[in-house]
Amino acid sequence: MLNSVKKFLKSEDGPTAVEYAVMLALIVVVCLTAVRAIGTNAADKFNDVKNSLT
């Protein structure tokens, strides 16, 4: 039991998984920000067209 705990603590799979999780979280934040910005710009353009038609 003690040897398996030592192996787990020496293993580098854990930190690698954490690093991948952090990178994934950052990518998701960037994508959400980009989609929000595009949506806002598209809504502004549609409002401009609507206002010019009325």
C-alpha positions as CSV (number, residue, x, y, z in Angstrom):
1,M,0.0,0.0,0.0
2,L,2.8,2.4,0.9
3,N,4.6,1.7,-2.3
4,S,1.5,2.4,-4.4
5,V,1.1,5.8,-2.7
6,K,4.8,6.6,-3.3
7,K,4.4,5.7,-7.0
8,F,1.3,7.8,-7.3
9,L,3.1,10.8,-5.8
10,K,6.1,10.4,-8.1
11,S,3.9,9.9,-11.1
12,E,3.8,12.8,-13.5
13,D,0.4,11.9,-15.0
14,G,-1.4,14.0,-12.4
15,P,0.3,17.3,-13.1
16,T,0.0,16.7,-16.8
17,A,-3.7,16.2,-16.5
18,V,-4.0,19.4,-14.4
19,E,-2.1,21.3,-17.0
20,Y,-4.3,20.1,-19.8
21,A,-7.4,21.0,-17.7
22,V,-6.1,24.5,-17.2
23,M,-5.3,24.9,-20.9
24,L,-8.8,23.6,-21.8
25,A,-10.4,26.1,-19.4
26,L,-8.4,29.0,-21.0
27,I,-9.4,27.9,-24.5
28,V,-13.1,27.7,-23.5
29,V,-12.9,31.2,-21.9
30,V,-11.3,32.6,-25.1
31,C,-13.9,30.9,-27.3
32,L,-16.8,32.1,-25.2
33,T,-15.5,35.7,-25.3
34,A,-15.1,35.6,-29.1
35,V,-18.6,34.2,-29.6
36,R,-20.0,36.8,-27.3
37,A,-18.2,39.6,-29.2
38,I,-19.3,38.3,-32.6
39,G,-22.9,38.0,-31.3
40,T,-22.9,41.6,-30.0
41,N,-21.5,42.9,-33.3
42,A,-24.1,40.9,-35.3
43,A,-26.9,42.2,-33.1
44,D,-25.7,45.8,-33.6
45,K,-25.7,45.3,-37.4
46,F,-29.2,43.8,-37.4
47,N,-30.4,46.8,-35.3
48,D,-28.8,49.2,-37.7
49,V,-30.5,47.5,-40.7
50,K,-33.9,47.5,-38.8
51,N,-33.6,51.1,-37.9
52,S,-32.7,52.1,-41.5
53,L,-35.7,50.2,-42.8
54,T,-38.2,51.9,-40.5
